[in-house]
Amino acid sequence: MDVLLSIKPKFAESIINGKKKYEFRKKAFSKKNIGRVYVYSTTPIKKIVGTFKINNIIADRPSTLWHRLKDDAGISEEEFFDYFKNREFGFAFEIVDVEKFETPVDPKIVFSNFVPPQSFRYIKYPFMSNDYERSKNQRIKNF
């Protein structure tokens, strides 16, 4: 199963360019065996800009996550602790196998009833950038 993850544009760009090695989240995925994570760059971009795999998920206190991962966090200390404010626990997804789409994909073309996820959404059907041309003609339903 794949996941579509909403990410602010500056962090999406850092992931795609290989500068951000961890994506931090307040919650982990409840489903196991996540295949690929598709990066939906939020407003003003509003496109799927690439994909990556998760090598490992680290669960710990935010202070411990920051201490261990700050050099590869791709986020400032202030932004990190603002995000985890009043949280006792957090998750770090280790990013590997990043693929940048040559042409960012408009999800409204691929998914007939697309609504940007607040955080993430499981993708029921396989979606790959190579399928983009096909998907222009055959939209995936029930996103």
Residue pairs with C-beta under 8 A, 6 or more apart in sequence:
1 31
1 33
1 34
1 35
1 122
1 123
1 124
2 34
2 35
2 36
2 37
2 38
2 122
2 123
2 126
2 127
3 29
3 34
3 36
3 37
3 38
3 120
3 121
3 122
3 123
4 37
4 38
4 40
4 48
4 107
4 117
4 120
4 121
4 122
4 123
5 23
5 37
5 38
5 39
5 40
5 117
5 119
5 120
6 40
6 42
6 116
6 117
6 118
6 119
6 120
7 15
7 23
7 39
7 40
7 41
7 42
8 41
8 42
9 41
9 42
9 43
9 44
9 45
11 20
11 23
11 74
11 75
12 39
12 40
12 41
12 42
12 45
12 49
12 50
13 41
13 49
14 20
14 74
15 23
15 39
15 50
15 52
15 74
15 95
15 98
16 39
16 49
16 50
16 98
16 100
17 100
18 98
19 74
20 72
20 73
20 74
20 75
20 95
21 69
21 72
21 73
21 74
21 94
21 95
22 58
22 69
22 72
22 73
22 74
22 92
22 93
22 94
22 95
23 37
23 92
23 93
23 95
24 65
24 73
24 75
24 80
24 83
24 84
24 90
24 91
24 92
24 93
25 90
25 91
25 92
25 93
25 119
26 83
26 84
26 87
26 90
26 91
27 91
27 119
28 57
28 59
28 91
29 120
29 122
31 122
34 54
35 53
36 51
36 52
36 53
37 51
37 52
37 53
37 54
37 93
38 48
38 50
38 51
38 123
38 127
39 48
39 49
39 50
39 51
39 52
40 47
40 48
40 49
40 107
40 116
40 117
41 47
41 48
41 49
41 104
42 116
45 104
46 106
46 107
46 116
47 104
47 105
47 106
47 107
48 101
48 104
48 105
48 107
48 110
49 100
49 101
49 104
49 105
50 98
50 99
50 100
50 101
51 98
51 99
51 101
51 129
52 95
52 96
52 97
52 98
52 99
53 95
53 96
53 97
54 93
54 94
54 95
54 96
55 94
55 95
55 96
56 93
56 94
57 91
57 92
57 93
57 94
58 65
58 68
58 69
58 91
58 92
58 94
59 89
59 90
59 91
60 68
60 89
60 90
60 92
61 88
61 89
61 90
62 80
62 81
62 84
62 87
62 89
62 90
65 90
65 92
66 73
66 77
66 80
66 81
69 92
70 77
70 80
73 80
75 83
84 90
99 129
101 129
102 129
103 132
105 129
105 132
107 114
107 116
108 114
109 135
109 136
109 139
110 127
110 132
110 135
110 139
110 140
111 139
111 140
111 141
111 143
112 139
112 140
112 141
112 143
113 141
113 142
113 143
114 143
115 143
121 143
123 143
124 142
124 143
125 140
127 135
127 140
